[in-house]
Amino acid sequence: MRTKSKKQDLLLLPNSFKFVGIGIIAITIILGIIASPKVGFNLPLNSLTGIISSKLFFLNAIIVGLLLIALAKDKIEDEMTIKIRFQSMAFAFLTGAMQTVISPIIDRFLDNSIEEPKANTMILGMLLMYLMMKTLLKYTR
Amino acid sequence: MKNTIKVERAKLNITQQQLAEAIGVSRQTINSIESYRYVPSTVLSLKLAAYFKRTVESIFTLEDDD
């Protein structure tokens, strides 16, 4: 019986997008520092720089940058890198789930209040865990 | 699982990078296979065997705890 062997190929962005992601993160951090009320200007939210200085914009821009880095291909994608990606994704999912459960408990002890974990904070954590695990597995294999 | 990739590569006097390019994988993958940290897929095992002109069973051997 003849079986078709499919070449394992994830739909990933070209390797150059890794640098685009790093650029977005760098620009966001610089803009965030410049537009910060403590360092720069205290601008109202209805102005462009006011929007940039808002925490939501800052977090979301960082998430976009990390997402581009996460979805960018390595220089050479082979079966081992695909396996590492899946293992890292599983680890990130696990840390996200644990963060959802443990975060309110920590809040209770620290602030004596229970708050739902925010979505963008969780996604940020998961992306960071994914990238950290992927790098760790890649260089310690 | 153990393998004799390093020995076969030494016989042909090629680097890990050269073998990786010939097979179509990264150098890290070849290094991981040689260090027994990664077990290659069937396709990759067959490619390695074909490259070295050996059988898969002569290159890869099962260990007792596999």
Backbone of each chain as ProteinMPNN parsed JSONL, in Angstrom:
{"seq_chain_A": "MRTKSKKQDLLLLPNSFKFVGIGIIAITIILGIIASPKVGFNLPLNSLTGIISSKLFFLNAIIVGLLLIALAKDKIEDEMTIKIRFQSMAFAFLTGAMQTVISPIIDRFLDNSIEEPKANTMILGMLLMYLMMKTLLKYTR", "coords_chain_A": {"N_chain_A": [[0.849, -1.196, 0.0], [0.592, 2.126, -0.91], [1.713, 4.991, 0.687], [1.176, 8.453, 1.123], [3.685, 10.71, 1.809], [3.545, 13.494, 3.65], [5.06, 16.617, 3.577], [6.027, 18.08, 6.523], [4.82, 21.133, 7.282], [4.438, 24.084, 8.818], [2.253, 26.912, 8.816], [3.965, 29.572, 8.742], [5.479, 32.795, 9.372], [7.897, 34.563, 7.303], [11.444, 34.494, 8.154], [12.442, 37.08, 8.504], [10.492, 38.513, 9.789], [10.926, 38.252, 12.435], [12.723, 40.211, 13.161], [11.195, 42.411, 12.599], [9.275, 42.197, 14.6], [10.934, 42.509, 16.862], [11.728, 45.108, 16.416], [9.264, 46.47, 16.643], [8.717, 46.043, 19.355], [10.889, 47.353, 20.544], [10.497, 50.008, 19.651], [8.023, 50.525, 20.832], [8.644, 50.384, 23.568], [10.435, 52.521, 23.786], [8.789, 54.673, 22.992], [6.894, 54.453, 24.981], [8.399, 55.107, 27.247], [9.129, 57.72, 26.64], [6.618, 58.969, 26.435], [5.653, 58.622, 28.941], [4.075, 59.718, 31.954], [5.727, 60.1, 34.166], [8.269, 60.403, 33.182], [8.165, 61.855, 30.736], [5.733, 63.575, 29.177], [2.588, 64.598, 30.494], [-0.049, 63.697, 29.041], [-3.365, 64.103, 27.691], [-5.754, 61.42, 27.138], [-7.107, 61.668, 24.757], [-5.411, 62.601, 22.881], [-2.918, 61.713, 20.39], [-0.394, 60.961, 21.356], [-1.106, 60.647, 23.905], [-2.659, 58.391, 23.809], [-0.733, 56.576, 23.033], [0.784, 56.528, 25.313], [-0.804, 55.127, 26.988], [-1.506, 52.301, 29.055], [-2.791, 50.108, 27.928], [-2.396, 50.295, 25.127], [0.345, 50.073, 25.115], [0.798, 47.47, 26.172], [-0.592, 45.908, 24.253], [0.79, 46.495, 21.912], [3.276, 45.403, 22.513], [2.511, 42.749, 22.685], [1.798, 42.258, 19.995], [4.319, 42.508, 18.8], [5.724, 40.381, 20.074], [4.192, 38.283, 19.152], [4.718, 38.305, 16.421], [7.413, 37.602, 16.501], [7.164, 35.047, 17.582], [5.739, 33.727, 15.583], [7.452, 33.767, 13.458], [9.55, 32.085, 11.137], [12.296, 29.818, 11.839], [15.739, 29.958, 10.748], [16.315, 27.524, 9.516], [13.78, 25.294, 9.183], [12.906, 22.297, 10.501], [11.987, 18.858, 11.266], [12.643, 18.654, 13.944], [12.593, 21.265, 14.947], [9.906, 21.823, 14.625], [8.787, 20.022, 16.426], [9.825, 21.09, 18.781], [8.49, 23.539, 18.776], [5.812, 22.724, 19.205], [6.045, 21.539, 21.735], [6.778, 23.774, 23.224], [4.522, 25.348, 22.91], [2.631, 23.831, 24.265], [3.668, 24.026, 26.85], [3.405, 26.782, 27.264], [0.627, 27.027, 27.201], [-0.032, 25.553, 29.447], [1.182, 27.129, 31.479], [-0.359, 29.413, 31.19], [-2.871, 28.5, 31.97], [-2.308, 27.814, 34.621], [-1.632, 30.32, 35.596], [-4.09, 31.608, 35.463], [-5.461, 30.292, 37.461], [-3.851, 30.57, 39.777], [-3.203, 33.295, 40.03], [-5.449, 34.915, 41.122], [-5.361, 33.968, 43.745], [-2.873, 34.775, 44.677], [-3.249, 37.524, 44.477], [-5.171, 37.818, 46.46], [-3.721, 37.323, 48.78], [-1.82, 39.345, 48.653], [-3.086, 41.871, 48.104], [-5.437, 41.665, 49.428], [-7.672, 41.357, 47.866], [-9.752, 40.024, 45.231], [-9.108, 39.621, 41.928], [-10.021, 39.244, 38.527], [-7.787, 37.675, 36.245], [-6.283, 39.695, 33.743], [-6.888, 39.625, 30.21], [-4.954, 40.47, 28.281], [-2.636, 40.574, 29.802], [-2.33, 37.919, 30.467], [-2.002, 36.72, 27.943], [0.344, 37.934, 27.184], [2.1, 36.861, 29.09], [1.941, 34.148, 28.357], [2.989, 34.188, 25.76], [5.586, 35.044, 26.294], [6.492, 32.88, 27.829], [6.312, 30.863, 25.917], [8.251, 31.684, 24.034], [10.505, 31.674, 25.631], [10.708, 28.987, 26.405], [10.991, 27.758, 23.938], [13.443, 28.773, 23.066], [15.075, 27.753, 25.077], [14.774, 24.948, 24.743], [15.742, 24.698, 22.172], [18.458, 25.353, 22.341], [19.47, 23.669, 24.248], [19.159, 21.154, 23.389]], "CA_chain_A": [[0.0, 0.0, 0.0], [1.443, 3.301, -1.014], [1.241, 6.11, 1.523], [1.752, 9.745, 0.756], [4.36, 11.359, 2.94], [3.362, 14.947, 3.569], [6.137, 17.385, 4.201], [5.478, 18.844, 7.635], [5.061, 22.539, 7.05], [3.511, 24.961, 9.501], [2.073, 28.196, 8.138], [4.696, 30.538, 9.542], [5.937, 33.992, 8.662], [9.33, 34.496, 6.98], [12.38, 34.742, 9.262], [12.662, 38.516, 8.665], [9.474, 39.071, 10.673], [11.469, 38.237, 13.805], [13.329, 41.52, 13.363], [10.075, 43.358, 12.619], [8.729, 42.078, 15.954], [11.89, 43.126, 17.798], [11.634, 46.548, 16.157], [8.006, 46.966, 17.216], [8.863, 46.046, 20.823], [11.848, 48.411, 20.892], [9.842, 51.308, 19.434], [6.962, 50.657, 21.845], [9.27, 50.676, 24.863], [10.98, 53.89, 23.721], [7.646, 55.595, 23.0], [6.281, 54.363, 26.302], [9.245, 55.856, 28.185], [9.047, 59.15, 26.29], [5.271, 59.482, 26.69], [5.263, 58.324, 30.313], [3.914, 60.937, 32.761], [6.823, 60.263, 35.128], [9.506, 60.794, 32.487], [7.914, 62.852, 29.693], [4.622, 64.5, 29.235], [1.32, 64.091, 31.01], [-0.959, 64.117, 27.984], [-4.696, 63.498, 27.8], [-5.911, 60.22, 26.325], [-7.686, 61.919, 23.44], [-4.351, 62.952, 21.922], [-2.229, 60.514, 19.888], [0.67, 60.573, 22.29], [-1.777, 60.187, 25.121], [-3.048, 57.001, 23.538], [0.501, 55.783, 23.03], [1.271, 56.373, 26.69], [-1.73, 54.311, 27.781], [-0.999, 50.96, 29.356], [-3.415, 49.155, 27.02], [-1.679, 50.363, 23.861], [1.7, 49.576, 25.383], [0.741, 46.007, 26.286], [-1.022, 45.314, 22.989], [1.877, 46.612, 20.929], [4.279, 44.402, 22.908], [1.938, 41.448, 22.303], [1.935, 42.136, 18.542], [5.74, 42.27, 18.551], [6.062, 39.018, 20.51], [3.479, 37.359, 18.271], [5.484, 38.233, 15.163], [8.627, 36.815, 16.784], [6.753, 33.652, 17.794], [5.261, 33.121, 14.335], [8.489, 33.816, 12.43], [10.285, 30.826, 10.946], [13.73, 29.797, 12.097], [16.487, 29.942, 9.479], [16.004, 26.208, 8.937], [12.683, 24.623, 9.882], [12.861, 20.865, 10.206], [11.069, 18.147, 12.158], [12.988, 18.889, 15.344], [12.101, 22.601, 15.333], [8.441, 21.713, 14.715], [8.524, 19.34, 17.695], [10.132, 22.069, 19.831], [7.388, 24.516, 18.78], [4.635, 22.124, 19.838], [6.325, 21.386, 23.166], [6.761, 25.12, 23.818], [3.114, 25.783, 22.927], [1.984, 23.096, 25.348], [4.165, 24.619, 28.092], [2.786, 28.106, 27.375], [-0.785, 26.805, 27.53], [-0.043, 25.114, 30.852], [1.475, 28.281, 32.347], [-1.529, 30.287, 31.122], [-3.918, 27.902, 32.798], [-1.874, 27.954, 36.021], [-1.705, 31.753, 35.931], [-5.518, 31.904, 35.668], [-5.892, 29.731, 38.747], [-3.014, 31.019, 40.903], [-3.174, 34.767, 40.119], [-6.379, 35.464, 42.121], [-4.922, 33.563, 45.096], [-1.762, 35.671, 45.024], [-3.867, 38.849, 44.701], [-5.868, 37.754, 47.744], [-2.73, 37.426, 49.852], [-1.053, 40.596, 48.573], [-3.937, 43.064, 48.182], [-6.685, 41.31, 50.104], [-8.763, 41.487, 46.897], [-9.693, 38.978, 44.192], [-9.364, 40.197, 40.605], [-9.853, 38.311, 37.393], [-6.587, 38.029, 35.463], [-6.631, 40.38, 32.494], [-6.572, 38.806, 29.029], [-3.699, 40.832, 27.609], [-1.527, 40.188, 30.69], [-2.184, 36.474, 30.345], [-1.448, 36.411, 26.612], [1.737, 38.385, 27.242], [2.811, 35.841, 29.857], [1.999, 32.91, 27.575], [3.928, 34.4, 24.655], [6.944, 35.073, 26.864], [6.814, 31.499, 28.214], [6.512, 30.119, 24.668], [9.543, 32.051, 23.451], [11.554, 31.257, 26.565], [10.812, 27.528, 26.338], [11.483, 27.429, 22.597], [14.879, 29.082, 23.069], [15.716, 26.803, 26.0], [14.803, 23.623, 24.114], [16.552, 24.755, 20.957], [19.892, 25.439, 22.615], [19.909, 22.643, 25.183], [18.892, 19.837, 22.795]], "C_chain_A": [[0.884, 1.247, 0.0], [0.867, 4.412, -0.14], [1.929, 7.392, 1.068], [2.441, 10.336, 1.97], [4.261, 12.879, 2.744], [4.544, 15.629, 4.226], [5.511, 18.241, 5.303], [5.817, 20.312, 7.434], [4.013, 23.359, 7.777], [3.412, 26.264, 8.731], [2.704, 29.277, 9.011], [5.133, 31.724, 8.681], [7.422, 33.836, 8.307], [10.205, 34.93, 8.158], [12.573, 36.221, 9.547], [11.645, 39.159, 9.61], [9.918, 39.066, 12.14], [12.041, 39.618, 14.132], [12.275, 42.622, 13.361], [9.466, 43.381, 14.017], [9.618, 42.744, 16.984], [11.845, 44.645, 17.662], [10.395, 47.157, 16.783], [8.123, 47.064, 18.734], [9.779, 47.184, 21.26], [11.207, 49.789, 20.77], [8.775, 51.548, 20.499], [7.55, 51.038, 23.196], [9.794, 52.113, 24.889], [9.853, 54.913, 23.78], [6.983, 55.616, 24.379], [7.053, 55.156, 27.342], [9.101, 57.357, 27.936], [7.696, 59.727, 26.695], [4.818, 59.268, 28.131], [5.125, 59.621, 31.127], [5.091, 61.18, 33.705], [8.081, 60.791, 34.439], [9.259, 61.97, 31.554], [6.742, 63.741, 30.014], [3.362, 63.842, 29.777], [0.215, 64.538, 30.062], [-2.315, 63.44, 28.115], [-4.859, 62.348, 26.81], [-6.489, 60.487, 24.949], [-6.649, 62.416, 22.432], [-3.6, 61.676, 21.533], [-1.165, 60.049, 20.865], [0.079, 60.118, 23.622], [-2.187, 58.741, 25.002], [-1.826, 56.089, 23.622], [0.971, 55.533, 24.456], [0.343, 55.511, 27.528], [-1.21, 52.886, 27.9], [-1.533, 49.936, 28.346], [-2.68, 49.117, 25.679], [-0.292, 49.737, 24.008], [1.712, 48.048, 25.406], [0.39, 45.354, 24.955], [0.061, 45.396, 21.912], [2.985, 45.596, 21.234], [3.8, 43.011, 22.497], [2.078, 41.225, 20.805], [3.389, 41.822, 18.184], [6.146, 40.846, 18.896], [5.408, 37.977, 19.611], [4.225, 37.199, 16.945], [6.754, 37.412, 15.359], [8.272, 35.335, 16.907], [6.362, 32.964, 16.49], [6.303, 33.133, 13.22], [9.227, 32.481, 12.359], [11.7, 30.969, 11.467], [14.425, 29.784, 10.738], [16.247, 28.63, 8.76], [14.918, 25.567, 9.792], [12.719, 23.147, 9.489], [11.991, 20.181, 11.254], [11.376, 18.414, 13.623], [12.477, 20.249, 15.808], [10.579, 22.597, 15.457], [8.052, 21.061, 16.043], [8.75, 20.304, 18.873], [9.014, 23.11, 19.924], [6.173, 23.952, 19.508], [4.835, 21.943, 21.336], [6.253, 22.733, 23.876], [5.332, 25.64, 23.926], [2.371, 25.117, 24.074], [2.387, 23.691, 26.696], [3.516, 25.982, 28.332], [1.319, 27.992, 27.778], [-0.923, 26.421, 29.004], [0.212, 26.284, 31.807], [0.313, 29.268, 32.345], [-2.651, 29.8, 32.009], [-3.576, 28.055, 34.283], [-1.979, 29.397, 36.479], [-3.153, 32.142, 36.243], [-5.972, 31.448, 37.051], [-5.157, 30.378, 39.91], [-3.064, 32.532, 41.104], [-4.171, 35.347, 41.122], [-5.969, 35.13, 43.56], [-3.801, 34.481, 45.573], [-2.29, 37.077, 45.316], [-4.526, 38.914, 46.076], [-4.89, 37.94, 48.898], [-2.031, 38.774, 49.854], [-1.95, 41.815, 48.828], [-5.205, 42.868, 48.983], [-7.886, 41.543, 49.181], [-8.629, 40.377, 45.866], [-10.056, 39.619, 42.851], [-9.192, 39.14, 39.541], [-8.583, 38.686, 36.636], [-6.993, 38.641, 34.118], [-6.12, 39.581, 31.298], [-5.216, 39.176, 28.437], [-2.488, 40.497, 28.494], [-1.254, 38.69, 30.575], [-1.529, 36.086, 29.026], [0.026, 36.791, 26.575], [2.597, 37.349, 27.964], [3.006, 34.561, 29.056], [3.0, 33.041, 26.424], [5.371, 34.393, 25.151], [7.399, 33.663, 27.248], [7.112, 30.657, 26.973], [7.903, 30.399, 24.107], [10.708, 31.59, 24.326], [11.801, 29.75, 26.45], [11.409, 27.089, 25.001], [12.992, 27.66, 22.516], [15.639, 28.076, 23.923], [15.857, 25.422, 25.358], [15.719, 23.599, 22.904], [18.044, 24.674, 21.285], [20.382, 24.432, 23.651], [19.637, 21.243, 24.651], [20.216, 19.144, 22.459]], "O_chain_A": [[1.799, 1.384, 0.813], [-0.32, 4.729, -0.222], [3.099, 7.398, 0.685], [1.842, 10.448, 3.039], [4.817, 13.448, 1.806], [4.968, 15.244, 5.315], [4.591, 19.022, 5.055], [6.992, 20.681, 7.419], [2.838, 23.341, 7.409], [4.365, 26.678, 8.071], [2.058, 29.827, 9.903], [5.152, 31.661, 7.452], [8.128, 33.056, 8.947], [9.749, 35.648, 9.047], [12.837, 36.6, 10.688], [11.904, 40.226, 10.168], [9.36, 39.779, 12.973], [11.865, 40.128, 15.239], [12.431, 43.642, 14.034], [9.174, 44.448, 14.557], [9.138, 43.453, 17.868], [11.914, 45.374, 18.651], [10.458, 48.23, 17.383], [7.685, 48.047, 19.333], [9.487, 47.893, 22.224], [11.346, 50.632, 21.656], [8.644, 52.661, 21.008], [7.021, 51.908, 23.888], [9.624, 52.831, 25.875], [9.936, 55.898, 24.515], [6.568, 56.667, 24.869], [6.463, 55.799, 28.21], [8.97, 58.152, 28.866], [7.623, 60.832, 27.231], [3.722, 59.686, 28.504], [5.958, 60.519, 31.007], [5.417, 62.326, 34.011], [8.86, 61.534, 35.036], [10.007, 62.948, 31.552], [6.747, 64.529, 30.96], [3.113, 62.66, 29.537], [-0.382, 65.599, 30.238], [-2.398, 62.313, 28.602], [-4.191, 62.304, 25.778], [-6.385, 59.642, 24.06], [-6.971, 62.629, 21.262], [-3.641, 60.68, 22.257], [-1.063, 58.858, 21.159], [0.671, 59.325, 24.355], [-2.083, 57.963, 25.951], [-1.871, 55.0, 24.193], [1.49, 54.462, 24.77], [0.669, 55.193, 28.672], [-0.576, 52.346, 26.993], [-0.819, 49.012, 27.956], [-2.379, 48.043, 25.159], [0.171, 48.985, 23.151], [2.534, 47.414, 24.744], [1.004, 44.359, 24.57], [0.223, 44.48, 21.106], [3.559, 45.004, 20.32], [4.587, 42.194, 22.019], [2.436, 40.128, 20.377], [3.648, 40.956, 17.348], [6.825, 40.18, 18.115], [5.986, 36.924, 19.339], [4.344, 36.093, 16.418], [7.13, 36.623, 14.493], [8.989, 34.474, 16.399], [6.615, 31.774, 16.307], [6.068, 32.571, 12.151], [9.491, 31.84, 13.376], [12.246, 32.07, 11.536], [13.779, 29.618, 9.703], [16.006, 28.606, 7.554], [15.116, 25.326, 10.983], [12.583, 22.793, 8.318], [11.33, 20.853, 12.045], [10.471, 18.403, 14.458], [11.985, 20.38, 16.929], [10.026, 23.296, 16.306], [7.106, 21.494, 16.702], [7.975, 20.329, 19.828], [8.634, 23.517, 21.021], [5.573, 24.636, 20.337], [3.913, 22.165, 22.12], [5.736, 22.83, 24.989], [4.972, 26.291, 24.906], [1.581, 25.755, 24.77], [1.548, 23.843, 27.585], [3.125, 26.304, 29.455], [0.831, 28.77, 28.597], [-1.811, 26.903, 29.708], [-0.467, 26.414, 32.826], [0.023, 29.891, 33.366], [-3.299, 30.58, 32.708], [-4.439, 28.382, 35.098], [-2.369, 29.668, 37.614], [-3.41, 32.91, 37.171], [-6.756, 32.121, 37.719], [-5.773, 30.702, 40.925], [-2.976, 33.003, 42.239], [-3.784, 36.204, 41.917], [-6.204, 35.916, 44.478], [-3.783, 34.91, 46.726], [-1.853, 37.738, 46.258], [-4.451, 39.93, 46.766], [-5.191, 38.628, 49.873], [-1.685, 39.298, 50.913], [-1.629, 42.676, 49.647], [-5.965, 43.815, 49.191], [-8.976, 41.882, 49.642], [-7.538, 39.85, 45.647], [-11.173, 40.101, 42.665], [-8.336, 38.261, 39.638], [-8.321, 39.866, 36.406], [-7.915, 38.169, 33.453], [-5.066, 38.947, 31.359], [-4.415, 38.295, 28.125], [-1.421, 40.17, 27.973], [-0.104, 38.252, 30.585], [-0.629, 35.247, 28.983], [0.852, 36.072, 26.013], [3.685, 37.004, 27.505], [4.082, 33.962, 29.066], [3.764, 32.116, 26.149], [6.258, 33.818, 24.52], [8.552, 33.294, 27.021], [8.036, 29.844, 26.969], [8.64, 29.479, 23.752], [11.753, 31.174, 23.827], [12.945, 29.297, 26.403], [12.225, 26.169, 24.944], [13.724, 26.84, 21.963], [16.711, 27.606, 23.542], [16.92, 24.804, 25.419], [16.392, 22.601, 22.641], [18.801, 24.002, 20.585], [21.583, 24.348, 23.907], [19.852, 20.256, 25.354], [20.215, 18.023, 21.949]]}, "seq_chain_B": "MKNTIKVERAKLNITQQQLAEAIGVSRQTINSIESYRYVPSTVLSLKLAAYFKRTVESIFTLEDDD", "coords_chain_B": {"N_chain_B": [[17.606, 5.043, 22.309], [20.285, 4.141, 20.272], [22.828, 5.287, 17.942], [24.956, 5.239, 15.02], [25.771, 7.483, 13.706], [27.717, 9.437, 13.981], [30.059, 7.99, 13.631], [29.735, 7.035, 11.019], [29.704, 9.431, 9.692], [32.264, 10.319, 10.202], [33.688, 8.443, 8.762], [33.164, 9.246, 6.181], [34.328, 11.638, 6.292], [33.035, 14.183, 6.728], [31.484, 17.251, 7.82], [29.144, 18.119, 10.485], [27.51, 20.146, 9.589], [27.707, 19.891, 6.811], [26.53, 17.387, 6.439], [23.992, 17.959, 7.412], [23.078, 19.824, 5.535], [23.024, 18.208, 3.272], [21.033, 16.406, 3.902], [18.909, 18.009, 4.502], [18.195, 19.222, 6.883], [18.649, 21.013, 10.029], [21.858, 21.922, 11.476], [21.828, 21.639, 14.217], [19.94, 19.645, 14.589], [21.226, 17.373, 13.576], [23.323, 17.269, 15.379], [21.898, 16.828, 17.745], [20.811, 14.312, 17.201], [23.118, 12.746, 17.03], [24.002, 12.981, 19.65], [22.181, 11.502, 20.992], [19.926, 12.792, 21.916], [17.748, 13.285, 20.482], [15.317, 11.53, 18.679], [15.147, 10.615, 15.398], [12.606, 10.954, 12.791], [10.885, 8.416, 10.829], [11.189, 8.995, 8.104], [13.398, 10.715, 8.077], [15.334, 9.023, 9.161], [15.49, 7.106, 7.158], [16.455, 8.671, 5.104], [18.965, 9.347, 6.097], [20.127, 6.802, 6.214], [20.113, 6.132, 3.51], [21.833, 8.062, 2.538], [24.261, 7.365, 3.727], [24.544, 4.964, 2.58], [23.727, 2.624, 3.852], [21.822, 0.271, 5.838], [18.848, 1.042, 7.76], [18.652, -0.332, 10.17], [21.295, -0.964, 10.658], [22.407, 1.377, 11.387], [20.81, 2.544, 13.401], [20.039, 1.445, 16.665], [18.041, -0.306, 19.012], [17.707, 0.272, 22.511], [17.752, -1.429, 25.748], [15.846, -0.236, 27.446], [14.102, 0.982, 25.745]], "CA_chain_B": [[18.029, 4.503, 21.024], [21.652, 4.572, 19.913], [23.088, 5.325, 16.51], [26.377, 5.327, 14.641], [25.836, 8.579, 12.74], [29.017, 10.107, 14.12], [31.067, 7.098, 13.034], [29.517, 7.05, 9.571], [30.101, 10.769, 9.22], [33.736, 10.355, 10.259], [34.192, 7.617, 7.649], [33.086, 10.043, 4.953], [35.085, 12.872, 6.564], [32.204, 15.38, 6.503], [31.073, 17.937, 9.051], [27.709, 18.055, 10.794], [26.857, 21.128, 8.72], [27.623, 19.311, 5.459], [25.522, 16.319, 6.486], [22.692, 18.611, 7.582], [22.695, 20.41, 4.24], [22.744, 17.113, 2.326], [19.776, 15.743, 4.3], [17.833, 19.017, 4.503], [17.822, 19.579, 8.26], [19.592, 21.954, 10.621], [23.023, 21.304, 12.12], [21.422, 21.284, 15.591], [19.235, 18.362, 14.534], [22.253, 16.33, 13.431], [24.035, 17.221, 16.663], [20.995, 16.204, 18.726], [20.704, 12.881, 16.872], [24.391, 12.119, 17.406], [24.108, 12.986, 21.119], [21.056, 10.675, 21.459], [18.916, 13.626, 22.566], [16.58, 13.378, 19.594], [15.109, 10.346, 17.838], [14.606, 11.11, 14.131], [11.423, 10.294, 12.24], [11.168, 7.339, 9.868], [11.656, 9.597, 6.847], [14.761, 11.214, 8.284], [16.185, 7.83, 9.348], [15.687, 6.495, 5.831], [17.313, 9.591, 4.345], [20.328, 9.178, 6.635], [20.608, 5.487, 5.783], [20.367, 6.2, 2.063], [23.023, 8.91, 2.333], [25.45, 6.597, 4.11], [24.464, 3.698, 1.822], [23.607, 1.548, 4.839], [20.42, 0.029, 6.223], [18.451, 1.773, 8.964], [18.961, -1.186, 11.339], [22.736, -0.978, 10.938], [22.76, 2.696, 11.954], [20.047, 2.774, 14.639], [19.795, 0.228, 17.461], [17.204, -0.11, 20.198], [18.314, -0.059, 23.806], [16.882, -2.276, 26.583], [14.735, 0.512, 28.038], [13.252, 1.61, 24.703]], "C_chain_B": [[19.419, 5.035, 20.694], [21.814, 4.578, 18.405], [24.581, 5.504, 16.25], [26.577, 6.437, 13.614], [27.218, 9.237, 12.763], [30.131, 9.294, 13.448], [30.96, 7.134, 11.51], [29.957, 8.379, 8.966], [31.625, 10.895, 9.19], [34.35, 9.545, 9.113], [34.199, 8.411, 6.342], [33.825, 11.373, 5.075], [34.275, 14.129, 6.217], [31.787, 15.972, 7.842], [29.572, 17.742, 9.281], [26.93, 18.989, 9.86], [26.668, 20.552, 7.312], [26.559, 18.219, 5.4], [24.125, 16.924, 6.581], [22.187, 19.188, 6.259], [22.314, 19.324, 3.242], [21.378, 16.48, 2.613], [18.604, 16.72, 4.261], [17.305, 19.328, 5.887], [18.856, 20.573, 8.794], [20.762, 21.202, 11.264], [22.68, 20.857, 13.548], [20.708, 19.94, 15.627], [20.238, 17.219, 14.439], [23.0, 16.158, 14.759], [23.195, 16.524, 17.729], [20.851, 14.708, 18.485], [21.971, 12.16, 17.324], [24.559, 12.023, 18.917], [22.996, 12.181, 21.788], [19.999, 11.496, 22.193], [17.657, 13.735, 21.727], [16.519, 12.116, 18.745], [14.474, 10.812, 16.535], [13.373, 10.328, 13.697], [11.852, 9.2, 11.26], [11.774, 7.903, 8.587], [13.107, 10.044, 6.982], [15.748, 10.062, 8.46], [16.503, 7.187, 8.009], [16.606, 7.367, 4.978], [18.769, 9.437, 4.781], [20.916, 7.853, 6.159], [20.956, 5.495, 4.296], [21.624, 7.012, 1.781], [24.292, 8.137, 2.629], [25.533, 5.251, 3.394], [24.492, 2.492, 2.788], [22.12, 1.298, 5.077], [20.135, 0.782, 7.522], [18.857, 0.989, 10.219], [20.448, -1.2, 11.668], [23.182, 0.348, 11.569], [22.077, 2.914, 13.304], [19.794, 1.449, 15.347], [18.976, 0.581, 18.703], [17.991, -0.458, 21.454], [17.305, -0.854, 24.629], [15.673, -1.518, 27.121], [13.874, 1.25, 27.007], [11.897, 0.924, 24.568]], "O_chain_B": [[19.688, 6.23, 20.821], [21.038, 3.955, 17.681], [25.351, 5.869, 17.138], [27.451, 6.341, 12.753], [27.801, 9.548, 11.724], [31.017, 9.841, 12.792], [31.964, 7.248, 10.807], [30.511, 8.429, 7.867], [32.197, 11.495, 8.28], [35.391, 9.911, 8.566], [35.1, 8.276, 5.515], [33.938, 12.132, 4.111], [34.754, 15.017, 5.512], [31.744, 15.281, 8.86], [28.841, 17.272, 8.41], [25.836, 18.659, 9.403], [25.61, 20.705, 6.702], [25.789, 18.133, 4.443], [23.192, 16.466, 5.92], [21.013, 19.051, 5.917], [21.384, 19.5, 2.455], [20.662, 16.073, 1.698], [17.461, 16.33, 4.022], [16.131, 19.653, 6.06], [19.811, 20.926, 8.102], [20.668, 20.01, 11.555], [23.173, 19.835, 14.025], [20.853, 19.182, 16.586], [20.113, 16.216, 15.141], [23.267, 15.039, 15.196], [23.71, 15.731, 18.517], [20.776, 13.924, 19.431], [21.902, 11.091, 17.93], [25.188, 11.088, 19.414], [22.882, 12.178, 23.014], [19.253, 10.952, 23.008], [16.626, 14.215, 22.196], [17.518, 11.685, 18.17], [13.369, 11.354, 16.556], [13.123, 9.213, 14.154], [13.027, 9.082, 10.913], [12.744, 7.364, 8.054], [13.935, 9.783, 6.109], [16.871, 10.124, 7.96], [17.636, 6.776, 7.755], [17.434, 6.857, 4.223], [19.681, 9.399, 3.955], [22.074, 7.796, 5.748], [21.969, 4.933, 3.881], [22.393, 6.677, 0.879], [25.275, 8.228, 1.895], [26.485, 4.495, 3.587], [25.183, 1.499, 2.558], [21.27, 2.031, 4.573], [21.046, 1.115, 8.28], [19.34, 1.562, 11.196], [20.829, -1.42, 12.818], [24.228, 0.408, 12.214], [22.699, 3.412, 14.242], [19.393, 0.463, 14.729], [19.187, 1.609, 19.347], [18.827, -1.361, 21.455], [16.135, -0.947, 24.256], [14.589, -2.09, 27.241], [13.015, 2.053, 27.373], [11.079, 1.331, 23.743]]}, "name": "protein", "num_of_chains": 2, "seq": "MRTKSKKQDLLLLPNSFKFVGIGIIAITIILGIIASPKVGFNLPLNSLTGIISSKLFFLNAIIVGLLLIALAKDKIEDEMTIKIRFQSMAFAFLTGAMQTVISPIIDRFLDNSIEEPKANTMILGMLLMYLMMKTLLKYTRMKNTIKVERAKLNITQQQLAEAIGVSRQTINSIESYRYVPSTVLSLKLAAYFKRTVESIFTLEDDD"}
